[in-house]
Amino acid sequence: MTLSSPSAPPRGVLLVHGAWHTGRAWDDVAAGLRARGVAVAVAELHRGSLAADTAAAEAALDRLDGGGPVVACGHSYGGAVITGLPPHRVDHLVYLAAMMPDRGETVLGLLAGAPPTALASSMVGDPAGTTTIDPRAAGELFHGQLDAGERAHHTALLVPQTMAPGHQPTTAAAWHHRPSTYVVCTEDRAVHPHLQRRFAARATRALAWHSDHGAFASHAQETVDLLHRLATRGRPDR
């Protein structure tokens, strides 16, 4: 089996946002990857259930040219979504301060079993229904390493979150079948680094960044570099 030529097109990259976010969170990362010739699809979630969010991510894959396996990157709750993707459609899974559940686990159950963070006290609304993040707390919670203007920009993009997906168990775990990279964000105030390290032990490879929760913003270049490396590394010819 021979490796593809250097001119072979890179794999596509799927970007999946977390709770209270939208695909706009990935604007800088998507632009950086496209500038390097990588095809990018950005999933838009908030479909009401974990299964529907996963279906939305798979539909985003359909928009990528080529149809081959992709690099799928999930942030926060988006990690649970990429975990449910069909393994044959994924070349590599990247978890960016993300949930990495096994079959039968729920996002909120995993968070409840971890050391507490400021996330719970920043939520406004009914954890069994719909919540928002207090805008006075959102900047520090998600983007402690950004300046005030950048924090305000990202906070303005947040939306209400239906909590049902967080209560629903994972039914399939692609990381059992495909290689994965977990990025532990050591300064995260939303998903405790202790829980992230538990997930990292499940991954094929683990990295640690001195990052807040919103690494897609505070560490956008590092995120682009990581995804670009995975998208362009040698692969067998078909």
Secondary structure, 3 states (H helix, E strand, C coil): CCECCCCCCCCCEEEECCCCCCHHHHHHHHHHHHHCCCCEEEECCCCCCHHHHHHHHHHHHCCCCCCCCEEEEEECCHHHHHHCCCHHHEEEEEEECCCCCCCCCCHHHHHHCCCCCCHHHHEEECCCCEEEECHHHHHHHHHCCCCHHHHHHHHHCCCCEECHHHHCCCCCCHHHCCCEEEEEECCCCCCCHHHHHHHHCCCCEEEEECCCCCHHHHCHHHHHHHHHHHHHCCCECC
